[in-house]
Amino acid sequence: MNYLKLLAWSCVVVFILAMPLSVSAADANGPVYQPPKRGAPGGRVGGGTRGTTREVFVLSVLAPDHSGLTTSEQPSLYWFISKETSLPVELTVMDPQGVQPILETRLPAPITAGVHRIRLSDFNVHLAPGAAYRWFVSVVPDADRRSKDITAGGAIERVEMPEGLKAKVAQAPKSDLPSVYAEAGIWYDTVTAISELIEAAPQDQALHKQRTALLSQVGLTGITE
């Protein structure tokens, strides 16, 4: 009798293991980012759990630990804060020489917890090809003592889209664009592509898992949604 029960359970296990993965489980794998082979200056700064006696939160830019690439003249920049804040939050984009900002703006308060998008097109900011820019998000606890700013930043460089990639992008459905850009090593376009899918279907948890997995590939593990 015991032998028959064991045999029956074995058959059940074999059947379960032989079943195909569900669509959501397969989709959770998401895009696989291939960093550019050439050495690029700059990288991510700040991030992690930061704060003041009033507020403690995770602040991070959705940028890799190297200068990330984009094919867009006016890309979107994404950043994350783990807790709602009423403190002033400022965005700064520096020129390629790092001498002066090409954009300084204060974001409307309060800032909700989560991932936020900043479109450079909203500020008429254009990136020149072949130049590396640095950008920063700062929470300002004391406007009179800017040394107390809590800052996270990254680097971005605009490149011309290779003909092969251009053809792939033109032919791919939107659902495949994150993987197409990730395979080509175009970080910011990858983040935008997956984030736009999430914006169109915010309840799709598989998409959220894909973005979380993508971010973890560049060491951004403190970002939860």
C-alpha positions as a printed Julia matrix, in Angstrom:
225×3 Matrix{Float64}:
  0.0    0.0     0.0
  2.76   2.42    0.92
  4.55   1.54   -2.31
  1.42   2.39   -4.34
  1.06   5.74   -2.59
  4.7    6.56   -3.26
  4.28   5.64   -6.91
  1.18   7.84   -7.21
  2.95  10.84   -5.67
  5.92  10.29   -7.97
  3.62  10.44  -10.99
  2.12  13.72   -9.73
  5.59  15.27   -9.26
  6.69  14.18  -12.74
  3.5   15.67  -14.22
  4.02  19.0   -12.46
  7.67  19.23  -13.51
  6.71  18.45  -17.11
  4.14  21.24  -17.24
  5.2   24.34  -19.24
  5.99  27.51  -17.33
  3.14  29.96  -17.06
  3.26  33.09  -19.19
  3.75  35.31  -16.13
  6.66  33.2   -14.88
  8.36  33.32  -18.27
  7.78  37.05  -18.63
  9.34  37.66  -15.21
 12.76  36.89  -16.73
 12.69  40.22  -18.56
 15.4   41.96  -20.56
 19.07  41.09  -20.04
 21.3   44.16  -20.11
 24.62  43.9   -21.94
 26.83  46.83  -20.83
 28.72  48.6   -23.63
 32.18  47.11  -24.19
 33.96  50.42  -24.52
 35.0   52.15  -21.34
 32.66  55.02  -20.52
 33.45  57.67  -17.9
 31.3   58.41  -14.9
 28.77  56.29  -13.11
 26.17  56.24  -10.36
 26.7   58.17   -7.15
 24.75  58.3    -3.93
 21.69  56.13   -3.5
 20.86  53.76   -0.7
 19.15  54.61    2.55
 19.65  58.26    3.34
 17.78  60.95    5.19
 17.51  63.39    8.03
 16.17  63.21   11.54
 12.79  64.04   10.0
 12.79  61.5     7.21
 14.7   58.35    6.27
 14.32  56.93    2.77
 15.99  55.19   -0.15
 16.91  57.71   -2.87
 18.39  56.49   -6.13
 18.58  57.3    -9.81
 17.77  54.48  -12.24
 21.24  54.58  -13.75
 24.0   51.97  -14.14
 27.37  52.04  -12.4
 28.89  53.38  -15.62
 27.91  56.03  -18.13
 24.63  54.73  -19.55
 23.74  55.2   -23.2
 20.7   56.6   -24.98
 19.82  57.09  -28.63
 17.38  59.89  -27.81
 18.16  63.58  -28.12
 15.65  64.26  -25.35
 15.54  61.11  -23.21
 13.59  60.45  -20.04
 15.39  60.14  -16.72
 13.97  57.9   -14.0
 14.6   58.04  -10.27
 13.2   56.44   -7.13
 12.33  57.46   -3.58
 10.98  54.93   -1.09
  8.92  57.33    1.0
  6.7   60.31    0.29
  8.37  63.6     1.09
  7.26  67.22    1.32
 10.88  68.42    1.27
 11.99  70.24   -1.9
 13.37  67.94   -4.6
 15.56  69.33   -7.37
 16.81  67.93  -10.67
 20.12  69.09  -12.16
 21.71  68.14  -15.48
 25.31  69.31  -15.92
 27.02  70.17  -19.18
 29.64  67.69  -20.51
 32.44  69.71  -18.91
 30.71  69.58  -15.54
 31.05  73.35  -15.22
 27.49  74.6   -15.31
 24.01  73.12  -15.37
 22.0   72.95  -18.56
 18.94  72.27  -16.44
 18.02  73.14  -12.86
 14.44  72.65  -11.77
 12.48  72.04   -8.6
  9.89  69.29   -8.78
  6.37  69.93   -7.47
  5.83  68.83   -3.86
  4.83  66.6    -2.28
  6.75  63.8    -3.99
  5.05  60.42   -3.7
  6.94  57.21   -3.04
  7.94  55.18   -6.08
  9.58  55.54   -9.47
  9.39  58.97  -11.11
  9.96  60.06  -14.72
 11.48  63.32  -15.92
 11.16  64.08  -19.63
 13.92  66.36  -20.87
 11.57  67.37  -23.69
  9.4   69.11  -21.07
 12.32  71.48  -20.44
 13.52  71.84  -24.04
 16.84  70.19  -23.11
 18.76  68.49  -25.93
 21.77  66.18  -25.53
 24.59  66.41  -28.04
 25.83  63.11  -29.48
 29.09  61.72  -28.15
 29.09  63.81  -24.96
 28.69  62.42  -21.44
 26.43  64.37  -19.1
 25.92  63.96  -15.36
 22.53  64.35  -13.74
 21.43  64.51  -10.13
 18.31  64.35   -7.99
 18.61  66.14   -4.64
 16.35  66.27   -1.63
 16.87  69.63    0.09
 16.32  69.51    3.89
 17.71  73.03    4.46
 17.72  75.58    1.64
 20.2   77.73    3.59
 22.68  74.87    4.07
 22.98  73.08    0.75
 25.79  70.93    2.1
 23.01  68.96    3.8
 21.44  68.01    0.45
 20.76  64.29   -0.04
 21.82  63.54   -3.61
 21.86  60.65   -6.06
 23.23  60.93   -9.57
 24.2   59.15  -12.75
 25.83  59.68  -16.14
 24.26  59.59  -19.58
 25.71  59.7   -23.08
 23.82  60.05  -26.33
 24.95  57.81  -29.21
 23.77  57.41  -32.76
 21.55  54.38  -33.28
 23.32  51.7   -35.35
 21.53  50.69  -38.54
 21.09  47.13  -37.3
 19.44  48.3   -34.09
 17.27  50.78  -35.98
 15.87  47.94  -38.08
 15.21  45.78  -35.0
 13.42  48.62  -33.21
 11.27  49.34  -36.26
 10.17  45.71  -36.56
  9.79  44.79  -32.88
  6.47  45.03  -31.01
  6.52  47.33  -28.0
  6.62  44.35  -25.66
  9.99  43.31  -27.13
 11.64  46.74  -27.11
 13.11  46.44  -23.57
 14.98  43.28  -24.59
 16.07  44.78  -27.94
 17.58  47.86  -26.28
 19.05  45.87  -23.38
 20.84  43.46  -25.71
 22.31  46.45  -27.57
 23.58  47.99  -24.3
 21.36  51.1   -24.52
 20.47  51.49  -20.84
 18.23  54.56  -20.73
 16.15  53.44  -23.72
 15.73  50.04  -22.03
 14.43  51.63  -18.83
 12.09  53.89  -20.79
 10.73  50.99  -22.85
  9.93  48.79  -19.84
  8.6   51.76  -17.83
  6.24  52.79  -20.64
  4.85  49.26  -20.69
  4.24  49.59  -16.94
  2.59  52.99  -17.4
  0.23  51.43  -19.95
 -0.56  48.43  -17.71
  0.24  49.43  -14.1
 -1.45  46.34  -12.64
  0.74  43.91  -14.6
  3.0   42.51  -11.89
  5.11  40.59  -14.41
  6.24  43.91  -15.92
  7.12  45.28  -12.49
  9.17  42.15  -11.8
 10.96  42.57  -15.12
 11.97  46.14  -14.24
 13.08  45.09  -10.76
 15.2   42.31  -12.28
 16.68  44.72  -14.82
 17.67  47.2   -12.1
 19.27  44.46  -10.01
 21.57  43.67  -12.94
 23.36  46.99  -12.36
 23.33  46.78   -8.55
 20.09  48.67   -7.91
 18.68  46.23   -5.38
 17.05  48.63   -2.91
 14.23  49.61   -5.25
 10.88  48.01   -4.46
  7.51  48.65   -6.06
